[in-house]
Amino acid sequence: MTGELGRRERKKRQTREALIRAANRLVAERGFDEVTAAEIAEAADVSPRTFFLHFDAKEDVLLGDARLNTDAGIAAIEARDPADPPRTTLAHAAAAMIASAPSGDALSWLGARARLIFGSEQVRARLMQRLLAGQEELTEALRRAYPDLDGLEARALVGSVIGGATFAVGSVVVAVLDDGGDEDRVRDAIRLALQIATQSGPPRTP
């Protein structure tokens, strides 16, 4: 029974990643407004019904898997070094969330997502919904990790570090890719953006 559940989860993950890759490719080729959910499904070799089993809207598939991002951040908070202050812990969480991009397509996914965030009002609105929901969960995780932390301070820290890191990374990825930068330059830019946004030293590699 456990093996069957494992196979189902792997299949589900593979389907989601195929949809994300197809969406990124089609939007890069034709633009956000010119691509439909049905076309994304066809490019990923699944039915439109399967698309909507995994994602509620076109904006969602283009933003990737927010659940994985939030889970990665929460896991990093829970695995914190007890000596780290909250801001440093959140810096590691931000790095873990960035690193949770779909396997095999991390940089292209980040680039495509960043372009959409800065170029599409619909995607920005959806992203803000995702950020607010995710930040609530991250705030709860931070308060569990630091019981003495004031609730307002915890919210402000999560908003500043996680929100700031999200937009800082998106901005530098777009700039480097538009300038023809390679993967090494993108990675260097991400590290710099995380350092600046979190006001800390380089985060640990997740």
PyMOL commands that set and color helices and strands:
alter all, ss='L'
color gray80, all
select helices_A, chain A and resi 2-30+32-34+37-43+48-54+58-62+66-78+86-98+106-119+121-145+151-178+183-198
alter helices_A, ss='H'
color red, helices_A
deselect
rebuild
show_as cartoon
